[in-house]
Amino acid sequence: MALFHYRAVSDSGEVQQGQVEAADEQAVLEQLRARSLIPIEIGNRRGWQGWLQGDVGALLQRSRGHRLVLLFTQQLASLLQAGVPLDRSLEIMQRVSADLPMQQLIAPIQEGVRRGASLSRVLGERPELFSGFYISLVQAAEVAGDLAEGLGSLAYYLERSKSLRDKLVSVLIYPLILLGVSATSLLVILVYVIPQFRQLFDDMDASLPFSTQVVIGLAEGLRVAGPWLLLAALAAAWGVRRALRQPDYRRRWDQAVLRLPLLGSLRRRIETARFTRSLGTLLKGGVALLQALNIARQTLGNQLMLEQVGIAAESLKQGRQLAAPLLATGLFPALAMQMIQVGEETGHLDEMLLKVADTYDREVEISMQRLLAVLEPLLIVGLGLLIAGIILSVLVAIMSITELPI
């Protein structure tokens, strides 16, 4: 999913601008049209500002926004389920909240509700916080006359999604720290320690073992070409980032990721859990299947899988079932598609989709733990051997120069 900036005109002629997450510009157009907005301009963040500010700044802002929306949904759902009217619930939330961002979020929503606008329409004015998925589920709850139940489902969905993200981050923290510390140690040894020994070897004018010559050559090359290598790596990352904005390159990249031995299977499970939970939550909230499918497919981060769900949506218009065309693609797990097929045949598709999501949430957690169990010893042994090899090459050279027995 990419972050797009847009400017659009509402039915009343008001110019609105903001940010929205979508797979491509066509998906942005669909989301804007669903909110009765006429797009004027759609584009990505470009130039050096996007490179310096876009990644870290957008990531932090998105993380804060997710937490804010989750807290807002949980509090509002709890008050509505307790029988408190919507306007009164918003007033209570604003009065008791000590968080300034929460107060700034609630104030315009309360003002919009008091002037007679629906909650979904008011929330739609903040697309950088409330996604099309969120707005559609609120709209369906309003039509069904059970806003409390709809927000309760939304809160549960957001909690489960956050739980999955937190588990993935927690599992990856230790390997990343280990890799960072090991890489730093290698750089210190090669850039600062080895040159000191090289000066000693040059002064003694001795013949060095081949392994020592390799290590010294590597250290010298890193010292001389290190800044250029860093610039080349940054340029390559920038080029890949720009290339992945193109649909063709993004599709090839996502297809290659799915073919990876371990990561490909893990990515399938993550995408399946995300998609089925989104679709199941929408159906449970009263959204029509075809509309829910078009909304839920936007939660997929893999372009290839997103396209195949779009094809399945077209076949659904022709009266066919959902599971069969998705199973035929070979991109989604067979077990998940079989469970969805059972849900279609029994008329409990929403419940079965949520069961599939729970099942694959657990599978993702187990797969990450297994991957970590393999990755940790590999990193420790591999980097340990590398550092030990560098140290031994220096020791062998010192022993050979001083003519000590090895």
MOPE-V340745 format. One record per residue. N is the residue number from 1. RES is the residue in one small letter. SS is DSSP state (2 for helix, 1 for strand, 0 for the rest). PHI is phi as a letter, one per 30 degrees, with the letter a starting at -180 (999 if undefined). PSI is psi in whole degrees, 0 to 359 (* if undefined). Layout:
{{N & RES & SS & PHI & PSI} {N & RES & SS & PHI & PSI}}
This chain:
{{1 & m & 0 & 999 & 139} {2 & a & 1 & c & 158} {3 & l & 1 & c & 120} {4 & f & 1 & c & 143} {5 & h & 1 & c & 143} {6 & y & 1 & b & 156} {7 & r & 1 & b & 133} {8 & a & 1 & b & 164} {9 & v & 1 & c & 133} {10 & s & 0 & d & 177} {11 & d & 0 & d & 330} {12 & s & 0 & d & 1} {13 & g & 0 & j & 5} {14 & e & 0 & d & 132} {15 & v & 1 & d & 126} {16 & q & 1 & b & 149} {17 & q & 1 & b & 155} {18 & g & 1 & l & 198} {19 & q & 1 & b & 150} {20 & v & 1 & b & 143} {21 & e & 1 & c & 131} {22 & a & 1 & a & 166} {23 & a & 0 & d & 322} {24 & d & 0 & a & 182} {25 & e & 2 & d & 329} {26 & q & 2 & d & 321} {27 & a & 2 & d & 324} {28 & v & 2 & d & 317} {29 & l & 2 & e & 318} {30 & e & 2 & d & 319} {31 & q & 2 & d & 320} {32 & l & 2 & d & 319} {33 & r & 2 & d & 326} {34 & a & 2 & d & 334} {35 & r & 0 & c & 14} {36 & s & 0 & h & 41} {37 & l & 0 & c & 141} {38 & i & 1 & c & 114} {39 & p & 1 & d & 138} {40 & i & 1 & c & 317} {41 & e & 1 & b & 136} {42 & i & 1 & b & 132} {43 & g & 1 & a & 165} {44 & n & 0 & d & 165} {45 & r & 0 & d & 131} {46 & r & 0 & b & 165} {47 & g & 2 & i & 194} {48 & w & 2 & d & 332} {49 & q & 2 & d & 321} {50 & g & 2 & d & 325} {51 & w & 2 & d & 318} {52 & l & 2 & d & 325} {53 & q & 2 & c & 331} {54 & g & 2 & d & 314} {55 & d & 2 & d & 298} {56 & v & 2 & d & 314} {57 & g & 2 & d & 314} {58 & a & 2 & d & 325} {59 & l & 2 & d & 315} {60 & l & 2 & d & 317} {61 & q & 2 & d & 321} {62 & r & 2 & d & 321} {63 & s & 2 & d & 316} {64 & r & 2 & d & 320} {65 & g & 2 & d & 320} {66 & h & 2 & d & 316} {67 & r & 2 & d & 321} {68 & l & 2 & d & 315} {69 & v & 2 & d & 320} {70 & l & 2 & d & 313} {71 & l & 2 & d & 318} {72 & f & 2 & d & 315} {73 & t & 2 & d & 317} {74 & q & 2 & d & 314} {75 & q & 2 & d & 315} {76 & l & 2 & d & 320} {77 & a & 2 & d & 318} {78 & s & 2 & d & 317} {79 & l & 2 & d & 317} {80 & l & 2 & d & 321} {81 & q & 2 & d & 337} {82 & a & 0 & d & 359} {83 & g & 0 & j & 8} {84 & v & 0 & d & 132} {85 & p & 0 & d & 160} {86 & l & 2 & d & 310} {87 & d & 2 & d & 317} {88 & r & 2 & d & 323} {89 & s & 2 & d & 315} {90 & l & 2 & d & 322} {91 & e & 2 & d & 316} {92 & i & 2 & d & 316} {93 & m & 2 & d & 319} {94 & q & 2 & d & 325} {95 & r & 2 & d & 321} {96 & v & 2 & d & 345} {97 & s & 0 & d & 130} {98 & a & 0 & c & 0} {99 & d & 0 & c & 120} {100 & l & 2 & d & 315} {101 & p & 2 & e & 324} {102 & m & 2 & d & 318} {103 & q & 2 & d & 319} {104 & q & 2 & d & 333} {105 & l & 2 & d & 317} {106 & i & 2 & d & 323} {107 & a & 2 & e & 306} {108 & p & 2 & d & 330} {109 & i & 2 & d & 316} {110 & q & 2 & d & 320} {111 & e & 2 & d & 318} {112 & g & 2 & d & 320} {113 & v & 2 & d & 322} {114 & r & 2 & d & 333} {115 & r & 0 & d & 5} {116 & g & 0 & j & 0} {117 & a & 0 & d & 151} {118 & s & 0 & d & 158} {119 & l & 2 & d & 320} {120 & s & 2 & d & 323} {121 & r & 2 & d & 320} {122 & v & 2 & d & 317} {123 & l & 2 & d & 329} {124 & g & 0 & d & 344} {125 & e & 0 & d & 354} {126 & r & 0 & b & 65} {127 & p & 0 & d & 342} {128 & e & 0 & d & 342} {129 & l & 0 & c & 316} {130 & f & 0 & c & 116} {131 & s & 0 & d & 169} {132 & g & 2 & d & 326} {133 & f & 2 & d & 313} {134 & y & 2 & d & 312} {135 & i & 2 & d & 318} {136 & s & 2 & d & 320} {137 & l & 2 & d & 323} {138 & v & 2 & d & 318} {139 & q & 2 & d & 316} {140 & a & 2 & d & 321} {141 & a & 2 & d & 323} {142 & e & 2 & d & 318} {143 & v & 2 & d & 321} {144 & a & 2 & d & 347} {145 & g & 0 & i & 20} {146 & d & 0 & b & 71} {147 & l & 2 & d & 326} {148 & a & 2 & d & 315} {149 & e & 2 & d & 319} {150 & g & 2 & d & 317} {151 & l & 2 & d & 328} {152 & g & 2 & d & 318} {153 & s & 2 & d & 321} {154 & l & 2 & d & 317} {155 & a & 2 & d & 318} {156 & y & 2 & d & 318} {157 & y & 2 & d & 313} {158 & l & 2 & d & 323} {159 & e & 2 & d & 314} {160 & r & 2 & d & 319} {161 & s & 2 & d & 317} {162 & k & 2 & d & 321} {163 & s & 2 & d & 318} {164 & l & 2 & d & 316} {165 & r & 2 & d & 316} {166 & d & 2 & d & 321} {167 & k & 2 & d & 318} {168 & l & 2 & d & 317} {169 & v & 2 & d & 317} {170 & s & 2 & d & 321} {171 & v & 2 & d & 327} {172 & l & 2 & d & 346} {173 & i & 2 & d & 310} {174 & y & 2 & d & 312} {175 & p & 2 & d & 324} {176 & l & 2 & d & 319} {177 & i & 2 & d & 317} {178 & l & 2 & d & 316} {179 & l & 2 & d & 319} {180 & g & 2 & d & 316} {181 & v & 2 & d & 318} {182 & s & 2 & d & 317} {183 & a & 2 & d & 320} {184 & t & 2 & d & 318} {185 & s & 2 & d & 317} {186 & l & 2 & d & 317} {187 & l & 2 & d & 318} {188 & v & 2 & d & 317} {189 & i & 2 & d & 314} {190 & l & 2 & d & 325} {191 & v & 2 & d & 326} {192 & y & 2 & c & 322} {193 & v & 2 & d & 308} {194 & i & 2 & e & 318} {195 & p & 2 & e & 330} {196 & q & 2 & d & 319} {197 & f & 2 & d & 327} {198 & r & 2 & d & 321} {199 & q & 2 & d & 320} {200 & l & 2 & d & 315} {201 & f & 2 & d & 321} {202 & d & 2 & d & 321} {203 & d & 2 & d & 327} {204 & m & 2 & d & 348} {205 & d & 0 & h & 50} {206 & a & 0 & c & 157} {207 & s & 0 & d & 129} {208 & l & 0 & c & 150} {209 & p & 0 & d & 158} {210 & f & 2 & d & 319} {211 & s & 2 & d & 322} {212 & t & 2 & d & 321} {213 & q & 2 & d & 322} {214 & v & 2 & d & 315} {215 & v & 2 & d & 317} {216 & i & 2 & d & 319} {217 & g & 2 & d & 321} {218 & l & 2 & d & 317} {219 & a & 2 & d & 318} {220 & e & 2 & d & 317} {221 & g & 2 & d & 321} {222 & l & 2 & d & 323} {223 & r & 2 & d & 319} {224 & v & 2 & d & 313} {225 & a & 2 & c & 4} {226 & g & 2 & e & 308} {227 & p & 2 & e & 322} {228 & w & 2 & d & 323} {229 & l & 2 & d & 321} {230 & l & 2 & d & 316} {231 & l & 2 & d & 321} {232 & a & 2 & d & 321} {233 & a & 2 & d & 318} {234 & l & 2 & d & 319} {235 & a & 2 & d & 320} {236 & a & 2 & d & 319} {237 & a & 2 & d & 319} {238 & w & 2 & d & 318} {239 & g & 2 & d & 318} {240 & v & 2 & d & 319} {241 & r & 2 & d & 317} {242 & r & 2 & d & 320} {243 & a & 2 & d & 324} {244 & l & 0 & d & 349} {245 & r & 0 & d & 341} {246 & q & 0 & d & 131} {247 & p & 2 & e & 320} {248 & d & 2 & d & 312} {249 & y & 2 & d & 319} {250 & r & 2 & d & 321} {251 & r & 2 & d & 317} {252 & r & 2 & d & 321} {253 & w & 2 & d & 312} {254 & d & 2 & d & 324} {255 & q & 2 & d & 320} {256 & a & 2 & d & 322} {257 & v & 2 & d & 319} {258 & l & 2 & d & 340} {259 & r & 0 & d & 353} {260 & l & 0 & d & 144} {261 & p & 0 & e & 305} {262 & l & 0 & c & 316} {263 & l & 2 & d & 329} {264 & g & 2 & d & 314} {265 & s & 2 & d & 321} {266 & l & 2 & d & 318} {267 & r & 2 & d & 321} {268 & r & 2 & d & 316} {269 & r & 2 & d & 318} {270 & i & 2 & d & 313} {271 & e & 2 & d & 322} {272 & t & 2 & d & 316} {273 & a & 2 & d & 317} {274 & r & 2 & d & 315} {275 & f & 2 & d & 313} {276 & t & 2 & d & 325} {277 & r & 2 & d & 320} {278 & s & 2 & d & 312} {279 & l & 2 & d & 317} {280 & g & 2 & d & 320} {281 & t & 2 & d & 319} {282 & l & 2 & d & 315} {283 & l & 2 & d & 319} {284 & k & 2 & d & 329} {285 & g & 0 & d & 356} {286 & g & 0 & j & 7} {287 & v & 0 & d & 139} {288 & a & 0 & d & 150} {289 & l & 2 & e & 311} {290 & l & 2 & d & 316} {291 & q & 2 & d & 318} {292 & a & 2 & d & 323} {293 & l & 2 & d & 319} {294 & n & 2 & d & 329} {295 & i & 2 & d & 314} {296 & a & 2 & d & 329} {297 & r & 2 & d & 337} {298 & q & 2 & d & 345} {299 & t & 2 & d & 350} {300 & l & 0 & d & 135} {301 & g & 0 & c & 350} {302 & n & 0 & c & 120} {303 & q & 2 & d & 322} {304 & l & 2 & d & 316} {305 & m & 2 & d & 324} {306 & l & 2 & d & 317} {307 & e & 2 & d & 321} {308 & q & 2 & d & 326} {309 & v & 2 & d & 324} {310 & g & 2 & d & 320} {311 & i & 2 & d & 320} {312 & a & 2 & d & 326} {313 & a & 2 & d & 323} {314 & e & 2 & d & 320} {315 & s & 2 & d & 331} {316 & l & 2 & d & 327} {317 & k & 2 & d & 334} {318 & q & 0 & d & 10} {319 & g & 0 & j & 7} {320 & r & 0 & d & 171} {321 & q & 0 & d & 168} {322 & l & 2 & d & 318} {323 & a & 2 & d & 320} {324 & a & 2 & e & 307} {325 & p & 2 & d & 329} {326 & l & 2 & d & 322} {327 & l & 2 & d & 324} {328 & a & 2 & d & 336} {329 & t & 2 & d & 333} {330 & g & 0 & i & 6} {331 & l & 0 & d & 330} {332 & f & 0 & c & 148} {333 & p & 0 & e & 138} {334 & a & 2 & d & 321} {335 & l & 2 & d & 318} {336 & a & 2 & d & 317} {337 & m & 2 & d & 325} {338 & q & 2 & d & 321} {339 & m & 2 & d & 321} {340 & i & 2 & d & 321} {341 & q & 2 & d & 320} {342 & v & 2 & d & 319} {343 & g & 2 & d & 322} {344 & e & 2 & d & 318} {345 & e & 2 & d & 329} {346 & t & 2 & c & 352} {347 & g & 0 & i & 17} {348 & h & 0 & b & 53} {349 & l & 2 & d & 320} {350 & d & 2 & d & 316} {351 & e & 2 & d & 320} {352 & m & 2 & d & 323} {353 & l & 2 & d & 318} {354 & l & 2 & d & 326} {355 & k & 2 & d & 320} {356 & v & 2 & d & 317} {357 & a & 2 & d & 315} {358 & d & 2 & d & 319} {359 & t & 2 & d & 315} {360 & y & 2 & d & 339} {361 & d & 2 & d & 315} {362 & r & 2 & d & 320} {363 & e & 2 & d & 323} {364 & v & 2 & d & 316} {365 & e & 2 & d & 316} {366 & i & 2 & d & 317} {367 & s & 2 & d & 320} {368 & m & 2 & d & 320} {369 & q & 2 & d & 319} {370 & r & 2 & d & 318} {371 & l & 2 & d & 320} {372 & l & 2 & d & 323} {373 & a & 2 & d & 330} {374 & v & 2 & d & 322} {375 & l & 2 & d & 320} {376 & e & 2 & e & 306} {377 & p & 2 & d & 326} {378 & l & 2 & d & 316} {379 & l & 2 & d & 315} {380 & i & 2 & d & 311} {381 & v & 2 & d & 314} {382 & g & 2 & d & 310} {383 & l & 2 & d & 326} {384 & g & 2 & d & 317} {385 & l & 2 & d & 323} {386 & l & 2 & d & 313} {387 & i & 2 & d & 318} {388 & a & 2 & d & 322} {389 & g & 2 & d & 321} {390 & i & 2 & d & 315} {391 & i & 2 & d & 318} {392 & l & 2 & d & 323} {393 & s & 2 & d & 324} {394 & v & 2 & d & 317} {395 & l & 2 & d & 319} {396 & v & 2 & d & 319} {397 & a & 2 & d & 317} {398 & i & 2 & d & 317} {399 & m & 2 & d & 321} {400 & s & 2 & d & 326} {401 & i & 2 & d & 318} {402 & t & 0 & d & 0} {403 & e & 0 & h & 37} {404 & l & 0 & c & 150} {405 & p & 0 & d & 138} {406 & i & 0 & c & *}}
